Amino acid sequence: MEKKLIMKRRDLLWYLAFTIFIIYSMISNTFFYQYIYNIISYKSVLVISFTILMAREYLFEKYNIKLLLSGIFMFVLVFISSHTGLTSITVNIMCIILFSYTSRNIKFEDIAIFSAKLCFVTLIIIVLCSKMGVIDDYIFYQDGRNRHSLGFLYALYPSSILFNVVGLYIYAKKETIKFTRLFLFGAINQWIFALTNSRMNYYTVAILLIVALVLKYIQPTKMKSILWRLMTIIYPVCFALSLYSTIEFGLGAEWAKSLNTILGGRLRFGYASLIEYGVSYFGQKISMSGSGLDIFGNLATGTYTWVDSMYIQLIQRFGIVLSVVILCIMTLVMFKYLTRKNYWMLIILSVFALHGIIDDLILYIHCNTFWIAVGGTIINYVKDYRSNKNYLKEFDKII
């Protein structure tokens, strides 16, 4: 029997703030935004969401020294991430930390199913409005392909949001997910691919659906433990692979050139960015130009310099030091899911790690709500620091 989302009264304010933020974040990447950006700004939405969350904290939450330490740790990360300026990515990281901290007592399964439904409904409404002519469905002609924007500013957005929706829904339902739902997601994925021609996102959504189908009939505990152990280090591995393949492309390796063709030129743009901006210890402010549209439908006229790899963006924008910290945190989080035998989270986050090689949009909450689960895990880890010696002993056993 499928579980139903039952909201506690104390959590309604959190879901309200989250809903406002997610809907605005999605709409700001569509042609609807031209009608509302002068009415309510992104800063206003942040202030409204922050105020609602702080009101909930004051009314319903209790504090102690451990919780205070975890809060200080999270906001130190906020300060570090904003070192290079308040770009959309750094603001998003702040929001991830804020929503993670204030949802520490909410089950992520509940957040997952709520977010999946919220993002899915919003996505469908935007796409339908574009097909009915309420907003534009701009058609890009790129590399011999016609790509519909489906109301968004770039053709990649619909499939990136669908990727998040599918991952969230699979995690919330786990082995109880119905075959008909998997088929429905598969059909939607095929339809969006036919219109947007977003090949890489199409494949990663398909991988998620295949994983769900396999785990529905084969218990994770019956799979070889070495697979789960390898998943704990998948983020630094993907980071290394992304960086290595990009550099090898620049050095003229034939296999990297072939891979660049498969990935739609992503290695070429990543290498060009590394040559132009390089990397630093503490990050830098970088301006990248894509091939999308502005909110009035005007196509970008500058030279295309956008880097789609989350990992290349991470090391260039935030620097070597913070990148290492983030990769260590992700490894620790994955390890903790292993010790808890949360295999569904392990494998879904592993697919997201692979997805990050070709899509930087998963840095944003509306394209990767699992950041809230990651943040919540970090908070609980810091809060329970006295018992963490047990995890270190367990880590030694696994190694």
VENGI-V645991 format. One record per backbone hydrogen bond with DSSP energy under -0.5 kcal/mol. NH is the residue of the N-H (numbers start at 1). CO is the residue of the C=O. Records with the same first field share a line. If there is no record, write none. Layout:
NH = CO / CO
This chain:
6 = 4
7 = 5
11 = 8
12 = 8 / 9
15 = 11
16 = 12
17 = 13
18 = 14
19 = 15
20 = 16
21 = 17
22 = 18
23 = 19
24 = 20
25 = 21
26 = 22
27 = 23
28 = 24
29 = 26
30 = 27
31 = 151
33 = 27 / 30
34 = 31
35 = 32
36 = 33
37 = 33
39 = 36
40 = 36
45 = 41
46 = 42
47 = 43
48 = 44
49 = 45
50 = 46
51 = 47
52 = 48
53 = 49
54 = 50
55 = 51
56 = 52
57 = 53
58 = 54
59 = 55
60 = 56
61 = 56 / 57
68 = 64
69 = 65
70 = 66
71 = 67
72 = 68
73 = 69
74 = 70
75 = 71
76 = 72
77 = 73
78 = 74
79 = 75
80 = 76
81 = 77
82 = 78
83 = 80
85 = 82
87 = 85
91 = 87
92 = 88
93 = 89
94 = 90
95 = 91
96 = 92
97 = 93
98 = 94
99 = 95
100 = 96
101 = 97
102 = 98
103 = 99 / 100
104 = 101
106 = 103
110 = 107
111 = 107
112 = 108
113 = 109
114 = 110
115 = 111
116 = 112
117 = 113
118 = 114
119 = 115
120 = 116
121 = 117
122 = 118
123 = 119
124 = 120
125 = 121
126 = 122
127 = 123
128 = 124
129 = 125
130 = 126
131 = 127
132 = 128
134 = 129
135 = 129
138 = 136
140 = 138 / 147
142 = 140 / 145
145 = 142
147 = 140 / 145
148 = 195
149 = 138
152 = 149
153 = 29
157 = 154
160 = 156
161 = 157
162 = 158
163 = 159
164 = 160
165 = 161
166 = 162
167 = 163
168 = 164
169 = 165
170 = 166
171 = 167
172 = 168
173 = 169
174 = 170
176 = 173
177 = 174
181 = 178
182 = 178
183 = 179
184 = 180
185 = 181
186 = 182
187 = 183
188 = 184
189 = 185
190 = 186
191 = 187
192 = 188
193 = 189
194 = 190
195 = 191
196 = 192
197 = 193
199 = 197
202 = 198
203 = 199
204 = 200
205 = 201
206 = 202
207 = 203
208 = 204
209 = 205
210 = 206
211 = 207
212 = 208
213 = 209
214 = 210
215 = 211
216 = 212
217 = 213 / 214
218 = 214
222 = 219
223 = 220
227 = 224
228 = 224
229 = 225
230 = 226
231 = 227
232 = 228 / 229
233 = 230
234 = 231
237 = 233
238 = 234
239 = 235
240 = 236
241 = 237
242 = 238
243 = 239
244 = 240
245 = 241
246 = 242
247 = 243
248 = 244
249 = 245
250 = 246
251 = 247
252 = 249
253 = 248
257 = 253
258 = 254
259 = 255
260 = 256
261 = 257
262 = 258
263 = 259
264 = 261
265 = 260
266 = 263
269 = 265
270 = 266
271 = 267
272 = 268
273 = 269
274 = 270
275 = 271
276 = 272
277 = 273
278 = 273 / 274
280 = 315
284 = 316 / 317
286 = 284
288 = 286
293 = 153
294 = 298
297 = 294
300 = 292
305 = 289
306 = 289
308 = 306
310 = 356
311 = 356
313 = 309
314 = 310
315 = 311
316 = 312
317 = 313
318 = 314
319 = 315
320 = 280
321 = 281
322 = 281 / 318
323 = 319
324 = 320
325 = 321
326 = 322
327 = 323
328 = 324
329 = 325
330 = 326
331 = 327
332 = 328
333 = 329
334 = 330
335 = 331
336 = 332
337 = 333
338 = 334
339 = 335
340 = 336
341 = 338
342 = 337
343 = 341
346 = 342
347 = 343
348 = 344
349 = 345
350 = 346
351 = 347
352 = 348
353 = 349
354 = 350
355 = 351
356 = 352
357 = 354
358 = 355
359 = 355
362 = 359
363 = 360
364 = 361
367 = 364
368 = 364 / 365
371 = 368
372 = 369
373 = 369
374 = 370
375 = 371
376 = 372
377 = 373
378 = 374
379 = 375
380 = 376
381 = 377
382 = 378
383 = 379
384 = 380
385 = 382
387 = 384
388 = 385
390 = 387
391 = 387
392 = 388
393 = 389
394 = 390
395 = 391
396 = 392
397 = 393
398 = 394
399 = 395
